Amino acid sequence: MIKGRSALVLGSTAGLGLAVAEGLADEGVRTAFSGRRRELALRAAEGHDEALGLELDVADADSMRRGIAQVTDAFGPIDILVLNSGGPPPGTAADLSPDEMAASLATLLLAQIRAVSLVLPGMRQRKWGRIVAIGSSGIDQPIAGLARSNAARAGLAGYLKTLATEVAADGVTVNMVLPGRIATGRVAELDGARAAATGQDLATVRERAVRAIPAGRYGTPEEFASAVVFLCSGRASYITGTRLRVDGGMVTSH
């Protein structure tokens, strides 16, 4: 069980991050909802027992340190850390510049490592911790037109897999959950970008996307969040170093 544990969910004012934070709060976890806009974080936390709305910019080191200190002051040491950040703009690998890639690495990789470094020592000392990253199916099967995301998230996957082997004996599990086509604002934005790039109408783009999903539909944020909440629970104590796809069977690799 995880009732009474404390959690920080990065990027949790909308989309998958919000669904995960709500799922944890519904399980009785003292949950910090966080985002760059304080008013959205406060609104997201409303209606949940022992929830905190927190202004936190993952790309800003000082903001990250302040935010983690606020969570610790409110709830005590952080037991559960959910790594998440907004996706970078679409684009091809051939057109990707080093500066663009560096900007994406700053938020999708380096900021996530920074967050881990701030909470991991306490988890190891207490012999209990859960680190779960919201990734992308592009890690297992690169997504056309999302070169920055494919590259940066793959780097995070490598880091977390290595970390998992180093901290497993300390009772800390480290996993990733990879969403496929989940009905969020981000996916709607990407569908719109594809429609604009191909000259197709949005309905056609979505119909083609659904045809590539064996389940025959987009997933819901709540379905995705359920997988993350399970990995944060005591029932998942022997699961670490894994990448769990929640994609309706979309990715064709093993």
JOHU-V80717 format. One record per run of one state. SS is the DSSP state (~ for helix, > for strand, _ for the rest). FROM is the first residue (numbers start at 0). LEN is the number of residues. If there is no record, write none. Layout:
BEGIN
SS FROM LEN
SS FROM LEN
END
This chain:
BEGIN
_ 0 5
> 5 4
_ 9 5
~ 14 12
_ 26 3
> 29 6
_ 35 2
~ 37 8
_ 45 5
> 50 5
_ 55 5
~ 60 15
_ 75 4
> 79 4
_ 83 7
> 90 1
_ 91 6
~ 97 29
_ 126 2
> 128 6
_ 134 2
~ 136 3
_ 139 6
> 145 1
~ 146 24
_ 170 1
> 171 8
_ 179 2
> 181 1
_ 182 2
~ 184 14
_ 198 3
~ 201 10
_ 211 7
> 218 1
_ 219 1
~ 220 12
_ 232 1
~ 233 3
_ 236 6
> 242 4
_ 246 8
END
